[in-house]
Amino acid sequence: MPPKRNPLGLNPLQLKTLTLLQELARLPEYSRPGEEGCTVITALPQPHGDHFHLGDAVVASRDATGLHNPGVWMALDRKGLIRSHPASGDQLTPLGRDYDTGLRDRLLHRPAD
């Protein structure tokens, strides 16, 4: 039997936010390695107009509202996907890094090859 899609029951805003955090963790200008396999998120992107850039991808600002929503961060922390540490930096856990949101290709718009 294939694994259940979204086994932690994340809502759409939480899924979008986690997808963006996963991408931030891949980019050294927004993250650095942390302890215990975690990745520290060191910065959040600054939108210009209705979008922002993550590496070679463009993301619509409307898809990133959860990045500035404390309730979303608390839910992701409670489910073990991130560790909120305002003093030392919020961390994406290995569980959060590997969680399949199914949204990467929908949220991250890349130039056609």
N, C-alpha and C positions, 0 to 999 in steps of 0.2 A: 504494500500500500504506500503511495507517495506521501511525503510529509505534508501536513496541513498548512495551507497558506495562511499567514498571519496568526500563528499559534498563540501569541500574547494578546490578541484582540485589540490591537492599536486602532484608534480612530483615524480618519483620513488626514487630519492635521498632524497628528503624531507621526504617521507614516511619511508624510512629506518632509517633516522636520528631520526625522531620522535619516532619510535619504540624503538630505543636504549635509548633515553632519558627517555621514559616511564619505561624501565627496570632499568636504573640508579636511578630513583626516588623511586623504590621499595627497594633499597639496602642502608642501613644506612652508609656503608663505602663510598658511592658516593653522598649522599644527606642528607638533613635535612629539617624539616618542615619550611615553610615560612609563610608569612602573606597572608590573604584572600584565604586560601585553596591552595596556591601555594606550590611547593616543590623546594627548592634551590638545584641546582646541584653543589656540592662542589668539585668534581674531575672528571676527565675523565680517562678511563682505558688506561693503557700503553700496547700496543701490544708487544708480543715477537714472533718474526718470522711472520708467516702469520695468527696469531689469538690472541685473548685475552679472559680473563675469566670475566664473570659477574655472580657472585654467583655460582650456579652449572652449568651454561651454558657456552658454548664456542661459540665465534662469530668470523667469518672470518674477517680479517682486511679489505679486499676488500669491505665488506658491511658497513664499518664505516667511509668512506672517508668524509662524510658530517659532522662528529663531528669536523673537523678542517677546514671547509669551511665557511667563513664569509657570503657568499651569501645565503647559506642554512639557517643559523641562522637568517639573516635579513628577509627572506621570512617567516619563522615560527613565528617570532616576529610580522611581519606585519599582519599575519592571526590570531593573538591572541592566539597562541598555546604555546608560551614561552614569557618571558619578559627578554630582554637582559639588564643586569646590571653588567657591568664588575667590578665595584667597590665592590658591595655587593653580587655578585653571580648571575648567570643566573637562571631563575626560570621557571619551567614547570607549566603552568596554569592548573586550573581544566579542561578547554576545551581540552588542550593538553593531559592531563592524561587520559581523557575518550574517546579520538578520536580513533576510530577503524581503525587501519591501515591494518589489515588483514595479517600482516607479522611476528607476534611474533614467531609462530612455524617454519617459514622458516628461520629466522635469528638466533634464539637462539637454539643451538643444545645441547640437554640434554641427559644424559645417559639413556638408556632404563631401564624401571623398571623390 
